Amino acid sequence: MGMTGTVITLGELAESLGAELQGGEPGTRMHSLAPLERAGSGQLAFMTHRRYQDALIRTRAGAVILSPEHLPHCPVPALVCQQPHVAYARAARCLHPDPVALPGIARSACVSDRAQVHPTAEVGPQCVVEADCHVGPGVILGPGCILQQGCQVGEGSRLVARVTLGPRVRLGRRNLVQPGAVIGADGFGFARQGEAWLRVPQVGSVLVGDDVEVGANTTIDRGALDDTIIEDGVKLDNLIQVAHNVVIGAHTAVAGCVGIAGSARIGRRCGIGGGAGILGHLEIADDVTVTAMTLVTHSIRAPGVYSSGMPQAPAREWNRSLAHLRRLGELFRRVRGLEQGGDPNGRQRR
């Protein structure tokens, strides 16, 4: 069984999604989501790629969201639209709406007398809200969240649980921050003093726009002087490290385990694959895709898809390739010698 939430009819879904209902009754009720192969009566599934055509043919779902090209293979009611994945996302939010704040402050929360918490906000158990913080309308602070001095959380944002905001962090509206995220901790700033390192105070903060999502245990460091900036609509996966003074442009998505070094600037509408590394002080243009595990060592000035690294291979094949790589220098010298009229060993002929 899929996760259950609210109940909605096919007719209501079709109207909400701008989809055309084919082969079903508008009053049929949907109560949950499920994959094509497991969905049953009252459950909604979706189809986006022909590789799932066999599952579609056999499905017993209450209804399927799909594109017109797949309709002839659908044995159950269908919601037909041009962008099934987008429609599915919207349908999922209809069936599983976002939590609504239950106004009030839990008894175990510690809220400074100098903090401003909107009457419609929810402050959960064991939260700490320090002086000069502003918590906006409809905000949800889940259990154990900490807002250090001077933080601002905009209208409709939700901090799920155990989220820490460092001093003066500003979150915009409708943000979603998953458990364990830390926004506004010290950036990694040190000056070399002989054999030791001297910590450099980080006096900037973090500015986060509207409609941003931050994954579980992701960290965004505050700036050394200016702020670290996350623009509107950015989506950050789990376990990402965003160093001090990084700027991430609007509507960029970053997958898990990415490391972004200090003062890097990433453009708008970019996609950064999982495990990628971006060195500090680089610039990445708008509309750039960096594939998984890529190491970005130079600025990227033009839109496009960029990759580095080598994919896996059977161990014996990889070891053979590695042996060849180690001989590239020798091979280069031999080829150059031949081009210059020398012998195959790179020595000049007399």
For each residue, the residues with C-beta under 8 A, 3 or more apart:
1: 4 32 34 43
2: 32 33 34 35 38 39 43
3: 32 33 96
4: 1 31 32
5: 31 32 95 96 97
6: 31 94 95 96 97
7: 29 30 31
8: 12 13 16 29 30 94 95
9: 12 13 26 27 28 29 30
10: 13 14 21 24 25 26 27 28 29 30 62 63 77 79
11: 14 15 21 26 27
12: 8 9 15 16 94
13: 8 9 10 16 17 19 30 44 63 79 91 94
14: 10 11 17 19 20 21 26 79
15: 11 12 18
16: 8 12 13 90 91 94
17: 13 14 65 79 81 87 90 91
18: 15 81 87
19: 13 14 65 79 80 81 87
20: 14 79 80 81
21: 10 11 14 24 26 77 78 79 80
22: 71 74 77 78 79 80
23: 74 76 77 78
24: 10 21 28 63 76 77 78
25: 10 28 77
26: 9 10 11 14 21
27: 9 10 11
28: 9 10 24 25 62 63 77
29: 7 8 9 10 42
30: 7 8 9 10 13 42 43 44 62 63 95
31: 4 5 6 7 42 43 95
32: 1 2 3 4 5 42 43 44 95
33: 2 3 43 44 45 91 92 95 96
34: 1 2 38 39 40 43 44 45 61
35: 2 38 39 45 55
36: 39 45 46 47 52 55 56 59 61 64
37: 55 58 59
38: 2 34 35
39: 2 34 35 36 43 44 45 59 60 61 62 64
40: 34 43 60 61 62
41: 60 62
42: 29 30 31 32 62
43: 1 2 30 31 32 33 34 39 40 61 62
44: 13 30 32 33 34 39 61 62 63 64 65 91 95
45: 33 34 35 36 39 59 61 63 64 65
46: 36 64 65 66 84 85 87 88 91
47: 36 52 53 55 56 64 65 66 67 70 74 84
48: 52 66 67 84 85 88
49: 52
50: 53 70
51:
52: 36 47 48 49 55 56
53: 47 50 56 57 70 73
54: 57 58
55: 35 36 37 47 52 58 59
56: 36 47 52 53 59 64 66 70 73 74
57: 53 54 73 75
58: 37 54 55
59: 36 37 39 45 55 56 64 74 75 76
60: 39 40 41 76
61: 34 36 39 40 43 44 45 64 76
62: 10 28 30 39 40 41 42 43 44 76 77
63: 10 13 24 28 30 44 45 76 77 78 79
64: 36 39 44 45 46 47 56 59 61 74 76 77 78 79
65: 17 19 44 45 46 47 78 79 81 84 87 88 91
66: 46 47 48 56 70 71 74 78 79 80 81 84
67: 47 48 70 71 80 81 82 83 84
68: 71 80 82
69:
70: 47 50 53 56 66 67 73 74
71: 22 66 67 68 74 78 80
72:
73: 53 56 57 70
74: 22 23 47 56 59 64 66 70 71 78
75: 57 59
76: 23 24 59 60 61 62 63 64
77: 10 21 22 23 24 25 28 62 63 64
78: 21 22 23 24 63 64 65 66 71 74
79: 10 13 14 17 19 20 21 22 63 64 65 66 87 91
80: 19 20 21 22 66 67 68 71
81: 17 18 19 20 65 66 67 84 87
82: 67 68
83: 67 86 87
84: 46 47 48 65 66 67 81 87 88
85: 46 48 88 89
86: 83 89 90
87: 17 18 19 46 65 79 81 83 84 90 91
88: 46 48 65 84 85 91 92
89: 85 86 92 93
90: 16 17 86 87 93 94
91: 13 16 17 33 44 46 65 79 87 88 94 95
92: 33 88 89 95 96
93: 89 90 96 97 98
94: 6 8 12 13 16 90 91 97
95: 5 6 8 30 31 32 33 44 91 92
96: 3 5 6 33 92 93
97: 5 6 93 94 100
98: 93 158
99: 140 158
100: 97 138
101: 120 121 122 138 139 140
102: 122
103: 119 120 121 122
104: 122 123
105: 109 111 117 123
106: 109 123 124 125 126 127
107: 125
108: 125 126
109: 105 106 123 124 125 126 127 128 129
110: 127 128 129
111: 105 115 117 123 127 128 129
112: 115 129 130 131 132 133
113: 131
114: 131 132
115: 111 112 129 130 131 132 133 134 135 147
116: 133 134 135
117: 105 111 121 123 129 133 135
118: 121 135 136 137 138 139
119: 103
120: 101 103 137 138
121: 101 103 117 118 135 136 137 138 139 140 141
122: 101 102 103 104 139 140 141
123: 104 105 106 109 111 117 127 129 135 141
124: 106 109 127 140 141 142 143 144 145 161
125: 106 107 108 109 143 144
126: 106 108 109 143 144
127: 106 109 110 111 123 124 141 142 143 144 145 146 147
128: 109 110 111 145 146 147
129: 109 110 111 112 115 117 123 133 135 141 147 151
130: 112 115 133 147 148 149 150 151
131: 112 113 114 115 149 150
132: 112 114 115 149 150
133: 112 115 116 117 129 130 147 149 150 151 152 153
134: 115 116 151 152 153
135: 115 116 117 118 121 123 129 139 141 147 153
136: 118 121 139 152 153 154 155 156 157 173
137: 118 120 121 155 156
138: 100 101 118 120 121 155 156
139: 101 118 121 122 135 136 153 154 155 156 157 158 159
140: 99 101 121 122 124 157 158 159
141: 121 122 123 124 127 129 135 145 147 153 159 163
142: 124 127 145 158 159 160 161 162 163 179
143: 124 125 126 127 161 162
144: 124 125 126 127 161 162
145: 124 127 128 141 142 159 161 162 163 164 165
146: 127 128 163 164 165
147: 115 127 128 129 130 133 135 141 151 153 165 169
148: 130 151 164 165 166 167 169 184
149: 130 131 132 133 167 168
150: 130 131 132 133 167 168
151: 129 130 133 134 147 148 165 166 167 168 169 170 171 184
152: 133 134 136 169 170 171
153: 133 134 135 136 139 141 147 157 159 165 171 175
154: 136 139 157 170 171 172 173 174 175 210
155: 136 137 138 139 173 174
156: 136 137 138 139 173 174
157: 136 139 140 153 154 171 172 173 174 175 176 177
158: 98 99 139 140 142 175 176 177
159: 139 140 141 142 145 153 163 165 177
160: 142 163 176 177 178 179
161: 124 142 143 144 145 179 180
162: 142 143 144 145 179 180
163: 141 142 145 146 159 160 177 178 179 180 181 182 183
164: 145 146 148 181 182 183 184 185
165: 145 146 147 148 151 153 159 169 171 183 184
166: 148 151 169 182 183 184 185 186 205 206 222
167: 148 149 150 151 184 205 222
168: 149 150 151 184 205
169: 147 148 151 152 165 166 183 184 205 206 208 222
170: 151 152 154 205 206 207 208
171: 151 152 153 154 157 165 175 177 183 208 212
172: 154 157 175 208 209 210 211 212 232
173: 136 154 155 156 157 210 211
174: 154 155 156 157 210 211
175: 153 154 157 158 171 172 208 210 211 212 213 214
176: 157 158 160 212 213 214
177: 157 158 159 160 163 171 181 183 213 214
178: 160 163 181 213 214 215 216 218 238
179: 142 160 161 162 163 216 217
180: 161 162 163 216 217
181: 163 164 177 178 214 215 216 217 218 219 220
182: 163 164 166 185 218 219 220
183: 163 164 165 166 169 171 177 206 208 214 219 220
184: 148 151 164 165 166 167 168 169 205 206 220 221 222
185: 164 166 182 219 221 222
186: 166 189 202 221 222
187: 202 204 221 222 223 224 228 243 244 245 262
188: 221 243 244 262
189: 186 199 200 201 202 224 244 262
190: 197 198 199 200
191: 197 198 200
192: 196 197 198
193: 196 197 198
194:
195:
196: 192 193
197: 190 191 192 193
198: 190 191 192 193
199: 189 190
200: 189 190 191 224
201: 189
202: 186 187 189 221 222 223 224 244
203: 223 224 225
204: 187 222 223 224 225 226 227 228 244 245
205: 166 167 168 169 170 184 222 223 227 228
206: 166 169 170 183 184 220 221 222 223 227 228 229 230
207: 170 227 228 229 230
208: 169 170 171 172 175 183 212 214 220 230
209: 172 212 230 231 232 233 234 250
210: 154 172 173 174 175 232 233
211: 172 173 174 175 232 233
212: 171 172 175 176 208 209 230 232 233 234 235 236
213: 175 176 177 178 234 235 236
214: 175 176 177 178 181 183 208 218 220 236
215: 178 181 218 236 237 238 239 240 256
216: 178 179 180 181 238 239
217: 179 180 181 238 239
218: 178 181 182 214 215 236 237 238 239 240 241 242
219: 181 182 183 185 240 241 242
220: 181 182 183 184 206 208 214 228 230 236 242 246
221: 184 185 186 187 188 202 206 228 242 243 244 262
222: 166 167 169 184 185 186 187 202 204 205 206 227 228 244
223: 187 202 203 204 205 206 226 227 228 244 245
224: 187 189 200 202 203 204 244 245 262
225: 203 204 245
226: 204 223 245
227: 204 205 206 207 222 223 245
228: 187 204 205 206 207 220 221 222 223 242 243 244 245 246 247
229: 206 207 246 247 248
230: 206 207 208 209 212 220 234 236 242 248
231: 209 234 247 248 249 250 251 252 268
232: 172 209 210 211 212 250 251
233: 209 210 211 212 250 251
234: 209 212 213 230 231 248 249 250 251 252 253 254
235: 212 213 252 253 254
236: 212 213 214 215 218 220 230 240 242 254
237: 215 218 240 253 254 255 256 257 258 274
238: 178 215 216 217 218 256 257
239: 215 216 217 218 256 257
240: 215 218 219 236 237 254 256 257 258 259 260
241: 218 219 258 259 260
242: 218 219 220 221 228 230 236 246 248 260
243: 187 188 221 228 246 259 260 261 262 263 264 280
244: 187 188 189 202 204 221 222 223 224 228 262 263
245: 187 204 223 224 225 226 227 228 262 263
246: 220 228 229 242 243 260 261 262 263 264 265 266
247: 228 229 231 264 265 266
248: 229 230 231 234 242 252 254 260 266
249: 231 234 252 265 266 267 268 269 270 286
250: 209 231 232 233 234 268 269
251: 231 232 233 234 268 269
252: 231 234 235 248 249 266 267 268 269 270 271 272
253: 234 235 237 270 271 272
254: 234 235 236 237 240 248 258 260 272
255: 237 258 271 272 273 274 275 276 292
256: 215 237 238 239 240 274 275
257: 237 238 239 240 274 275
258: 237 240 241 254 255 272 273 274 275 276 277 278
259: 240 241 243 276 277 278
260: 240 241 242 243 246 248 254 264 266 278
261: 243 246 264 277 278 279 280 281
262: 187 188 189 221 224 243 244 245 246 280 281
263: 243 244 245 246 280 281
264: 243 246 247 260 261 278 279 280 281 282 283 284
265: 246 247 249 282 283 284
266: 246 247 248 249 252 260 270 272 278 284
267: 249 252 270 283 284 285 286 287 288
268: 231 249 250 251 252 286 287
269: 249 250 251 252 286 287
270: 249 252 253 266 267 284 286 287 288 289 290
271: 252 253 255 288 289 290
272: 252 253 254 255 258 266 276 278 290
273: 255 258 276 289 290 291 292 293 294
274: 237 255 256 257 258 292 293
275: 255 256 257 258 292 293
276: 255 258 259 272 273 290 291 292 293 294 295 296
277: 258 259 261 294 295 296
278: 258 259 260 261 264 266 272 282 284 290 296
279: 261 264 282 295 296 297
280: 243 261 262 263 264
281: 261 262 263 264
282: 264 265 278 279 296 297 298 299 300
283: 264 265 267 299 300 301
284: 264 265 266 267 270 278 288 290 296 299 300
285: 267 288 300 301 302 303
286: 249 267 268 269 270 303
287: 267 268 269 270 303
288: 267 270 271 284 285 300 303 304 305 306
289: 270 271 273 304 305 306
290: 270 271 272 273 276 278 284 294 296 300 306 307
291: 273 276 294 305 306 307
292: 255 273 274 275 276
293: 273 274 275 276 308 309
294: 273 276 277 290 291 306 307 308 309
295: 276 277 279 308 309
296: 276 277 278 279 282 284 290 300 306 308
297: 279 282
298: 282
299: 282 283 284
300: 282 283 284 285 288 290 296 304 306
301: 283 285
302: 285
303: 285 286 287 288
304: 288 289 300
305: 288 289 291
306: 288 289 290 291 294 296 300
307: 290 291 294
308: 293 294 295 296
309: 293 294 295
310: 313 321
311:
312: 318
313: 310 317 318 321
314: 317 318
315: 318 319
316: 319 320
317: 313 314 320 321
318: 312 313 314 315 321 322
319: 315 316 322 323
320: 316 317 323 324
321: 310 313 317 318 324 325
322: 318 319 325 326
323: 319 320 326 327
324: 320 321 327 328
325: 321 322 328
326: 322 323
327: 323 324 330 331
328: 324 325 331 332
329: 332 333
330: 327 333 334
331: 327 328 334 335
332: 328 329 335 336
333: 329 330 336 337 346
334: 330 331 337 338 344 345 346
335: 331 332 338 339
336: 332 333 339 340 346
337: 333 334 340 342 343 344 345 346 347 348
338: 334 335 341 342 343 344
339: 335 336
340: 336 337 348
341: 338 348 349
342: 337 338 345 346 347 348 349
343: 337 338 346 347 349
344: 334 337 338
345: 334 337 342
346: 333 334 336 337 342 343
347: 337 342 343
348: 337 340 341 342
349: 341 342 343
350:
